[in-house]
Amino acid sequence: MSVGPTLVSLDATHAEAAARLHMEGQPGTFLTRLGADVWTGFSRTLPSSAGGFGYAVVAHPQEVLGFVGATTQTGALFWEMGTRRLPALLPPLLRRFVRNPALALLALQTVTYPLLHRADPVPAAELLSIMVRSDLRGEGVGTLLLAALRAECQRRALAALDVTVAAANAGAQRFYQRHGFVCTQRFVLYGQPMYRYRAVFSP
């Protein structure tokens, strides 16, 4: 008997598929230019990091149709990536930095990214990535993932969920606006204008 798509907690077994979906969903961006190995390491680290959580929609046999990941401690997540995963990630990163030194400068912006936002007394999580397989977009998978993430935020007594969107990504902005997110900040990252959106949860 076939098994339909199932919502499950994101874990390390989804890392390679999540990285592949992210690479396919955002081709040519700085973070995808770092390579699939970096994104795979990130996807392995996120669910087990302090404050990290997320969900995947999977189909038999464990085919990942979409995923979403978030954290309440972005700085701690980046620190863990730069320490625990560094021995495995440093050789491919150095090769890419040698070929394209501008990537190294952009990587420094990623490290300082958590400092771009003002200290916030509101307990919040940051949505770091949500991706759905291209042939399933518009089928409700993204809505299901976002709803599960919001429910988990509320279960954790968080008051808000933030997400950073490129100003040029009008489709993503429409998606978040449809789900109650409001633009709260404009800033520049990787040389591009970015918007920070926030959804506030009712007490």
N, C-alpha and C positions, 0 to 999 in steps of 0.2 A: 504494500500500500504506500503511495507517495505521501510525503510530508510537505505541507505548505510552508511558506515563509514564517519564521519565528523570530520574535524579539528576544535577545539574550544580552547579558552584561558583556561589555567589551573586555577582552582579555588578550594575553600575549599570543594566543593561537590565531588571532585575527590580524596580526601585525603586517604580514606580507600583503594580504589582500587589501587592507586599509591603505597601505602605502601606495599600492598600485592604483586604487581608486582616486587617491589624492593627486597622484602624478597625472592621471588621465583628466581629472576634473579641473586642474589649474596648470595647464602646460605653459612653460615659459616664464613663470613667476620665479622670484629669487629663491624661495624655499624649495620648489621642485627642481631648480637648477643645481641644488646641492646633491641631488641624486637619490635614487630609490633606497640605497643602503642607509642613508641618513634618516629618511622617512620611516623605514622599517624599524630602526633603532628607536626613533621617537614613539612609534606606535606600540612598541614593546614596553617602553618605559612608562607611558602615560597611565595605564590602568593600575599599575602597582605603586605609583608615586604617591607621596603625601598629598591628599586632596584631589587626586585624579580619579575620574570615573567616566563612564560612557556606555553606549549600547551599540549593538550591531543587529541588522536584520539578515538572517541567514536562511538558506534553503538547503535541503538535503543534496549532497552530503557536505554540510558545512560550507556552502558557497556563500560568500559575503555579498549581499545585494546593496548594502549601504551601511554607514556607520556614523556615529557622532561621538566626539570626545570633548571633555571639559575639565577644568581644574579650579580649585579655590586658591591655589598657590602657584601662580605662573612662575614667579622667580625661583621657587624651590624646584619646580619641574625642570627649568633650564639648567639649574645648578646640578641636578642629578644627571641630566643628559651629558653635561660637560665633565663629569667625574666618573660615574659608573660606566657610561658607554664610550668614553673618550678613547680608550685603547683600541677598540674595534673601529671607531669612526675616524680617528685622526689620519691614518694613511690615505684613505680615499679623499678626505677633505683637503689634505695638503696637496694631493695631485691636482685637484680642481683649482685650488688657490694659485698654484704655480702656473697653470694654463691661463687662468683669468684672475689676476690679483684684485680686481674690483670686487669679486665675490667675498674676499676676506674682509674688506671694509664693510660690506653689507652684513656679513655675519656678526660683526661687532654691534651693529644696530639691533640685531636679534637679542643679543645678550643684554643690551641696555633697554630693550623694549618695556619691561615691567616698570621702569622708572619714568616712562613717558606720561603716566597717568597719576593724577593727584591721589593722595591718600584718601581713602573713602571709608567713612565709619559704617557704611551699610555692608552687611555680610553678603557677598556676592560670589558667583562663579563666573569664569570666562569660557565661552564656547570657543574652542581652538580649531575645530575642523568638523564639517558635516559634508559628507559626500554620498551620492547615490549613483549606482551604475547608470550609464548614459541612456540605455534603452528603457529604463524604468522611471526616468524623471517625469514628473507630472502624474504619477500613479499613486501618490500619497505616502510613499516610503519616507520622504523627508519630513513630512508632517508627523508621521508616527514616531520617528526618531526624536524630533524636537519636543513632542508631547511627553515622551518618556523622560527626556532630560529635564524638562521643567518640573515634572512630578518628583523626580529625584532631588532636585534643588529644594523644593518645598519640604520634602521629607527630611532634608538636612537642615531645615530652618534657615535657609538662605532667603534673602529678601529680593534678590535681583539676579539677572543673567545678562552678561555683557558679551558683545561680539564685535570684532573689528572687520570692516568690509572696505575693499578698495572703492574709491569714489567712482571709478569707471565701471564697476560691476553693478549695473542697474538691476539685473535680474535677481541677484542676491538681496539687494536692498528691498525690492518689492516683496520677496519672500518673507523677510523679517518684519517688514511693516504690516503685512497681512496677519502676522502672528503677534501683533501688539508691541513690537519693538519701536523705540523712538530714538532718533539721533541725538546724542548728548555731547559729542565732542568731535572736533575736526583737527587733524594733525597730519604730519608728513612722516612717512616711513618708507625706506628703500627708494627715496626720491620721488615717491608718488603720494598724492593726497589720499587720506584714509578717513573713514567715518567710524565712530564708535557708537554702536547702538545698545540700548538697554531695554530689557523687559522687567517690569517691577511686579512682584507677586502680591496679591492681597493677603493681609494678615489672617 
